[in-house]
């Protein structure tokens, strides 16, 4: 469902979307049904409190990966994933240098803001 409605019922085509609506639309019935069914099984799966579903999913995911890519590390956001990738690259290479894509957004954390090339997300922080 690709439309947004304002308080007076005027319909707008959502050409921007957002984090979730990019992939599943607004209240698509198949997506809502899948969410409801998942909520009946497990509503929240943080890695702080271990649940067998987390380990099961990690094993299933690792089994699909090629070669020696057999370690799974769950994070809660793209910013956190980019932070982890930056830390792992720096630890592995010993270099602090990073390259990022022009006009790309890499997250809202201190380090990922340093990689972000959008001036509306750039702040004068030492990197």
N, C-alpha and C positions, 0 to 999 in steps of 0.2 A: 504494500500500500504506500504509494509514493507521494501522497498529498498531506499537507498540513492545513489546519483550519484556525482562523483567528476567533476571537470571542464573539464576533457577529456572524460567524459561519462562512466567511469568505474563504474560498479554496485557493491554496498556493501549491505549485509544483515544487517539491523539495529537491533543488538542484545541488544543495550543499551537503545535506544529511549531517551525520555526526558519527561518533565512535561506533555505536551499535547499529544505527540505521543504515550505514554504508552497506552492510552485508545482508541485512534482513528486512529492511523496510519498516514502516510504521504499523505496528499491530497486525502483522500478517498472520492469518489464522493458523497456518502450519507451524510458524515459529512460536506463537503463543502456546499451542498444544505441546510442542516439544519442551518448552520451558516448564509448563505445568507438570508434565510427566517426570521431568528431571527433579522438580521440587519434591515429588512424592518419594524419591529415592535418596537424594542428598542435596540439601539446599546450599550448604557452604562448605567448601573444602580447602580451608587454609592449611598450610604445611606446619603451622604452629601446633595444631592438634592432629596427630596422625590418624588417618582413617584408611582402611584397607583399599578403598577405591583409588586413593592417590598412588599407592604403590602399584596397584594393578594397572593403572593408566600409564605410569612411568615405564613399567616393564613392556607393555604393549607398544608404546611409542618407541622405545629403544630397539625393540625387535624389528621395527620397520626401517631403522636407520642403516646407512651403508657403512662398511668398514668398521673402524674402531669408535664410531660415534655411538657410544652406549651409555653415556651419562646424561641424566635428565635433571635440570634444576628449574623448579617452578618459580615464577615471579608474578607480581600482580598487575604490572602495567608495562607499557612500552618504554617509559622512562627508566623503570627499574631494569628492564631487559637491556637497554642501551648502557646503563651504568655498569651492569655486570659484564657486558661485552668489552667495555672500555677497560675495566679493571683487569679482566683476564688477559687482554691484549698487552696491557702495560706490564703485568707480571711476567708474561711469557717472553716479551721482546726486551724488556728493560728500558724501553723508550716511552716518553710521555707524549710524543707527537701523534696527532690524529688528523685524518682527512675526512671531510664530510661533503655531502652533495650541496651544490648551490641551490638556494631557495628551499632548502629542506628544513623540516621541523623534527627535532630528535628528542624532545621532552622538556619538561619544566623543572627538572632538578638542576642544581648548581653546575654540575659537570656537563649535562646534556645541553643546557643553555649555551655553554661555551662552544658547542658544535653547531648550534642552530644558526642558520644564515638569514633568518627573517628578522628584520629590524624591530618589528613589534614585539618580538620575544627576546630581544637582546638587551642585556643589562651590563653595566660596566663593572663586572666582577673579575677579579684576577683569576686566571686559569693556569 
